Amino acid sequence: MLVKGPGCCGLQIDTTRGSSISVFEVRPVEEAYAELGRRSLRLPALGIGKACPVTPITSEMTFRGFLVDVAGEGPVYKAGRGGRGIWVSDARELGPILIRGGRVDGPGELRFDAGLGPSTEL
């Protein structure tokens, strides 16, 4: 399904068991990203030398035929251990998704790319 502009849309889905109607609003994606960006970043502040409270592996998930460990509460998970990994999203999460981060144990930065420009969110 492709909706080419914002507005109020409806669907009627007919099956042999009956019909259902679903009405939804389509908004520009820029509005959704702006709304996510207005939420405050609430990372814990540990301080230098404090133990890192690593988020435990919560489950295993199959991603493209591979079994991966995932951490977090979902619906988007960091898969893989340590500083490298991939992001895995529950198929029911339609987005948009904003991922932000930062160092919590002192000065420094967390980046989502290796380039020189600012990249503190994904």
Residue pairs with C-beta under 8 A, 6 or more apart in sequence:
3 9
3 26
5 26
6 25
6 26
6 27
6 28
7 25
7 26
8 23
8 24
8 25
8 26
9 23
9 24
9 25
9 26
10 21
10 22
10 23
10 24
11 21
11 22
11 23
11 24
12 19
12 20
12 21
13 19
13 20
13 21
13 22
29 96
32 96
33 96
33 98
36 96
36 98
37 98
41 100
41 102
43 101
43 102
43 104
44 53
44 104
45 104
46 52
46 53
46 104
46 105
46 106
47 105
47 106
48 105
48 106
49 105
50 105
52 104
52 105
55 71
55 72
55 78
56 71
57 69
57 70
57 71
58 70
58 71
58 72
58 73
58 74
58 77
59 69
59 70
60 67
60 68
60 69
60 70
61 67
61 68
61 70
61 77
61 79
61 88
62 68
63 79
63 86
63 88
68 79
68 80
68 86
68 88
69 79
69 80
69 81
70 77
70 78
70 79
70 88
71 77
71 78
71 79
72 78
74 90
75 89
75 90
75 92
75 93
76 87
76 88
76 89
76 90
76 93
76 97
76 99
77 87
77 88
77 89
78 85
78 86
78 87
79 85
79 86
79 87
79 88
80 86
87 99
87 122
89 95
89 97
98 121
98 122
99 112
99 121
99 122
100 120
100 121
100 122
101 110
101 112
101 120
101 121
102 109
102 110
102 120
103 109
103 110
109 120
110 120
111 119
111 120
112 119
112 120
112 121
112 122
113 119
